[in-house]
Every structure is written in structure tokens, then in C-alpha cells.
Amino acid sequence: MDRITICDIALRCIIGIFPEERREKQDVIITVTLHADLAHAGATDDFGDTVDYKAVKKAIVELVEASEFKLIEALAQAIADACLAFERVQQVDVRVEKPGALRFARTVAVEISRGRGE
């Protein structure tokens, strides 16, 4: 399967379990890898034969900025579901980072892989 990767989408949302995390939006960094058959698009050079990754990014931004999850695991799952809603995407790998979540660590991240029909 071919891949399209959208790297380091920097957004802010309510995320966390502690009261202070529920009051102020925090930074999250998202990377998604979309698995799709891109052979036809490569052969035809036709936009209609590929994944509209700008539309995928827009869906992620809208979802994340409006979200209020407690766990980055749940946020990652919601992002995976949004990506799989695009017809050509067969599988997605999602990485959600929460910088500053742990003292002495640059970031904490969750990575998940989901396929169509899971």
C-alpha cells in the first residue's frame, strides 16, 4: 500500500484529566500516514484518482480544535475515524503528541494504526 504522510499539524485543544487541563487549550502535534493505492493517480496524473490530503487536514483541524477529550488515545482514535471516512484511505497511522505533558520530557505521544472495517 502506498502512503501519504501529513507531518506535525500543530493545534490547540482541551485535552487532559486534571482541572487545569480542562480550562485552557493545550498544544498537540499530529502526524497521520494515510495508506491508499496511489498507482492509478501516478499513472493518470488526475487529482480525482488520489486522496485529497488538504481535505483530510481540514477535517483533522476542525475535529481537534472542537474536541475536549480526556485522553490522547481517544483523540487519536477520533482522528483515525475521520481519516478513514475518506473513501480511498484503507488504513491510517496516527501519532498524537502532547508537548509538556511530563516534566523533563519534550513530549508524550500515542501512536495507533487503524484499518477500514476495524
Backbone bond lengths (Angstrom), bond angles and torsions (degrees), N, CA, C in turn:
res aa  C-N    CA-C-N  psi(-1)  N-CA   C-N-CA  omega(-1)  CA-C   N-CA-C  phi
1 M - - - 1.453 - - 1.530 108.27 -
2 D 1.290 116.30 138.62 1.458 122.63 177.41 1.525 109.50 -80.03
3 R 1.329 116.34 165.24 1.462 119.97 -175.26 1.532 111.59 -136.11
4 I 1.314 115.01 143.47 1.462 123.80 168.67 1.524 105.22 -120.93
5 T 1.325 116.86 126.33 1.461 120.33 -179.61 1.520 109.80 -115.02
6 I 1.325 115.29 130.18 1.465 122.81 173.41 1.527 105.17 -109.04
7 C 1.324 116.28 113.64 1.465 121.61 -170.84 1.523 113.67 -100.88
8 D 1.305 114.57 136.98 1.460 122.94 166.00 1.525 114.92 55.48
9 I 1.324 116.19 55.08 1.464 120.46 172.63 1.534 106.34 -75.47
10 A 1.320 116.50 114.10 1.467 121.41 -176.00 1.524 109.22 -96.11
11 L 1.340 115.51 116.11 1.456 121.46 -176.78 1.520 110.43 -133.75
12 R 1.333 115.62 174.08 1.458 121.77 176.70 1.521 108.49 -130.39
13 C 1.342 115.33 139.03 1.461 120.17 178.60 1.521 109.61 -158.37
14 I 1.320 114.56 167.41 1.465 120.22 170.71 1.527 106.31 -77.31
15 I 1.329 115.82 122.73 1.470 120.23 -179.68 1.529 108.18 -154.07
16 G 1.317 116.92 129.28 1.456 120.61 177.74 1.518 111.98 134.72
17 I 1.327 114.09 169.67 1.465 120.73 -175.67 1.531 113.32 -105.90
18 F 1.323 116.38 -16.74 1.461 119.50 -176.26 1.529 110.81 -87.75
19 P 1.347 117.44 150.87 1.463 120.45 -177.21 1.531 113.81 -52.76
20 E 1.321 117.19 -41.96 1.467 119.60 -179.95 1.528 112.15 -65.90
21 E 1.343 117.31 -27.51 1.464 121.27 177.48 1.532 111.35 -76.86
22 R 1.310 116.53 -20.92 1.466 121.37 -179.04 1.533 111.71 -86.90
23 R 1.343 116.63 -12.50 1.468 121.01 -178.20 1.526 113.04 -93.37
24 E 1.303 117.44 -40.68 1.463 122.50 -172.80 1.525 110.77 -115.88
25 K 1.327 115.76 137.44 1.456 119.50 175.02 1.525 109.58 -65.39
26 Q 1.320 114.82 144.55 1.461 121.79 -179.25 1.518 109.97 -121.84
27 D 1.314 114.66 160.79 1.454 120.41 178.38 1.522 110.90 -75.47
28 V 1.321 115.31 139.11 1.458 122.51 167.92 1.528 107.12 -135.33
29 I 1.310 115.34 148.99 1.461 121.01 178.13 1.522 107.40 -124.04
30 I 1.312 115.77 126.80 1.462 121.39 -172.68 1.519 110.29 -120.55
31 T 1.318 114.88 133.84 1.461 121.84 171.66 1.521 107.30 -126.41
32 V 1.330 115.90 131.39 1.465 120.20 176.87 1.522 109.32 -125.02
33 T 1.317 114.73 141.74 1.457 121.19 171.57 1.517 107.15 -118.15
34 L 1.318 114.89 118.89 1.461 122.73 -178.40 1.519 108.23 -96.47
35 H 1.318 117.10 124.34 1.464 121.76 178.35 1.532 107.91 -98.67
36 A 1.318 115.92 123.99 1.463 121.08 -177.95 1.528 108.70 -155.42
37 D 1.314 115.97 159.75 1.463 120.95 174.14 1.529 107.56 -82.89
38 L 1.309 116.28 110.21 1.460 121.74 -177.19 1.523 112.44 -106.24
39 A 1.329 117.20 7.20 1.464 120.84 -176.86 1.527 111.67 -60.88
40 H 1.306 116.68 -44.76 1.468 119.85 -178.36 1.528 110.44 -64.50
41 A 1.330 116.94 -42.44 1.463 120.96 177.86 1.527 110.67 -61.33
42 G 1.318 116.26 -39.54 1.456 119.93 178.04 1.515 112.46 -64.88
43 A 1.322 115.97 -34.50 1.465 120.34 -178.99 1.528 112.29 -79.25
44 T 1.334 117.02 -35.74 1.473 120.19 -174.35 1.523 113.65 -94.18
45 D 1.331 116.90 -22.61 1.462 121.91 -174.40 1.529 110.89 57.66
46 D 1.350 115.32 34.45 1.465 122.43 -177.27 1.527 109.10 -110.97
47 F 1.328 116.21 124.11 1.463 122.42 -179.23 1.533 111.77 -56.33
48 G 1.307 117.30 -32.78 1.459 121.43 -179.56 1.517 114.02 -67.16
49 D 1.328 116.89 -11.53 1.465 121.21 -177.99 1.526 113.40 -100.67
50 T 1.328 117.26 8.10 1.461 119.99 -177.71 1.523 110.57 -125.59
51 V 1.310 116.40 -178.66 1.465 122.86 175.36 1.528 107.58 -87.53
52 D 1.305 117.01 129.14 1.456 121.87 177.52 1.531 108.06 -78.27
53 Y 1.321 115.88 88.78 1.459 119.09 -174.18 1.526 113.08 -71.16
54 K 1.321 118.10 -19.80 1.460 119.84 172.90 1.537 109.67 -68.09
55 A 1.329 116.91 -40.35 1.469 120.89 177.50 1.527 110.72 -67.28
56 V 1.335 117.40 -36.77 1.467 121.26 176.84 1.526 109.46 -62.52
57 K 1.327 116.26 -47.71 1.468 120.55 179.22 1.519 110.96 -59.34
58 K 1.321 117.27 -43.13 1.466 121.29 179.79 1.531 110.54 -61.58
59 A 1.321 117.35 -42.72 1.469 121.23 178.40 1.525 111.15 -62.18
60 I 1.325 116.52 -39.71 1.471 120.79 178.53 1.528 109.96 -65.47
61 V 1.316 117.45 -46.74 1.465 121.48 -179.20 1.524 110.25 -59.05
62 E 1.327 117.57 -48.37 1.463 120.89 -179.34 1.525 111.42 -61.43
63 L 1.323 116.62 -43.30 1.462 121.24 179.83 1.520 110.98 -62.83
64 V 1.311 116.84 -52.74 1.465 121.19 -173.35 1.523 111.27 -66.14
65 E 1.332 118.01 -46.19 1.459 119.65 -176.63 1.524 112.89 -64.15
66 A 1.319 118.09 -23.70 1.463 121.67 179.07 1.534 112.56 -95.80
67 S 1.326 117.21 -5.03 1.466 120.54 -172.34 1.520 112.38 -81.92
68 E 1.337 113.64 159.27 1.467 121.93 176.11 1.525 109.63 -143.67
69 F 1.322 116.94 50.37 1.456 121.30 -179.77 1.525 110.62 -73.66
70 K 1.305 115.09 155.57 1.467 120.90 174.14 1.524 110.23 -87.62
71 L 1.320 116.34 -36.63 1.471 121.00 -175.16 1.521 111.70 -112.88
72 I 1.338 116.10 141.80 1.462 118.26 175.09 1.530 110.25 -69.33
73 E 1.324 117.39 -21.34 1.459 120.82 174.42 1.535 110.72 -62.26
74 A 1.326 116.18 -42.99 1.473 120.68 179.61 1.522 110.80 -69.17
75 L 1.325 116.76 -38.39 1.461 120.10 176.54 1.528 110.17 -63.13
76 A 1.319 117.26 -43.18 1.467 121.09 178.28 1.527 111.14 -60.18
77 Q 1.327 117.33 -41.89 1.465 120.95 179.05 1.526 111.20 -63.54
78 A 1.326 116.69 -43.13 1.467 120.10 179.15 1.528 111.10 -63.23
79 I 1.315 116.97 -38.76 1.467 120.88 177.15 1.525 110.03 -65.19
80 A 1.323 117.15 -43.29 1.469 120.46 178.19 1.525 110.26 -59.79
81 D 1.313 117.13 -44.57 1.465 120.87 179.21 1.535 110.97 -60.56
82 A 1.337 116.65 -41.92 1.465 120.69 179.80 1.527 110.79 -63.70
83 C 1.312 117.22 -40.18 1.471 120.96 179.62 1.525 111.49 -67.89
84 L 1.322 116.49 -39.79 1.465 120.56 -179.07 1.522 112.15 -72.04
85 A 1.317 117.51 -12.21 1.462 120.51 175.42 1.532 111.33 -70.21
86 F 1.325 117.05 -16.27 1.465 121.01 176.67 1.532 108.18 -82.81
87 E 1.303 115.67 123.66 1.461 123.85 -169.28 1.532 114.22 -51.61
88 R 1.290 118.99 -42.27 1.468 121.21 -174.51 1.532 113.61 -79.23
89 V 1.330 117.41 -15.73 1.464 120.97 -179.00 1.528 109.01 -78.18
90 Q 1.323 116.40 118.99 1.457 121.75 -178.86 1.524 112.62 -96.34
91 Q 1.329 115.63 -28.91 1.463 121.80 -179.93 1.517 107.00 -151.75
92 V 1.342 116.33 155.00 1.462 120.34 177.90 1.527 109.11 -141.94
93 D 1.315 114.59 139.56 1.465 121.79 170.66 1.525 105.97 -108.98
94 V 1.324 116.18 129.97 1.463 121.35 -177.47 1.520 108.73 -124.06
95 R 1.323 115.18 131.40 1.463 121.66 173.09 1.525 107.19 -121.08
96 V 1.335 116.21 123.78 1.457 122.15 176.15 1.522 107.33 -117.16
97 E 1.324 115.07 122.30 1.459 121.41 177.68 1.520 109.38 -107.99
98 K 1.323 115.48 144.41 1.464 121.86 175.35 1.537 107.18 -125.05
99 P 1.340 115.96 88.71 1.468 119.30 -179.10 1.529 111.07 -61.06
100 G 1.295 115.47 143.44 1.461 119.57 176.71 1.513 114.75 77.81
101 A 1.316 117.96 6.29 1.469 119.71 -179.04 1.525 111.67 -70.02
102 L 1.317 116.28 -30.85 1.459 121.03 179.82 1.520 110.28 -123.26
103 R 1.296 115.33 133.22 1.454 119.88 175.38 1.529 109.16 -62.62
104 F 1.292 117.01 139.23 1.469 125.73 179.46 1.523 113.50 75.48
105 A 1.321 117.84 3.70 1.476 121.25 177.45 1.528 108.22 -121.39
106 R 1.323 116.60 138.78 1.464 120.53 178.33 1.517 111.15 -63.90
107 T 1.338 116.77 -39.66 1.459 120.05 -177.32 1.520 109.94 -160.56
108 V 1.314 114.80 164.78 1.465 124.12 167.10 1.518 105.68 -120.18
109 A 1.325 116.41 139.30 1.468 118.81 -177.89 1.521 110.61 -136.47
110 V 1.321 114.04 149.55 1.465 122.79 171.20 1.516 106.60 -119.40
111 E 1.321 117.17 135.47 1.455 122.12 176.63 1.522 108.89 -124.39
112 I 1.325 116.08 129.96 1.458 120.57 177.98 1.528 109.43 -131.97
113 S 1.313 115.58 156.86 1.478 122.61 172.71 1.510 107.32 -127.28
114 R 1.316 115.39 131.92 1.459 120.84 178.06 1.510 109.51 -134.98
115 G 1.328 115.99 144.72 1.452 121.13 177.99 1.518 111.19 -117.34
116 R 1.300 114.57 163.43 1.452 120.74 177.93 1.528 108.59 -59.10
117 G 1.330 116.36 133.08 1.453 121.13 177.77 1.516 115.02 86.83
118 E 1.314 117.76 1.39 1.477 119.22 178.47 1.511 110.58 -84.81
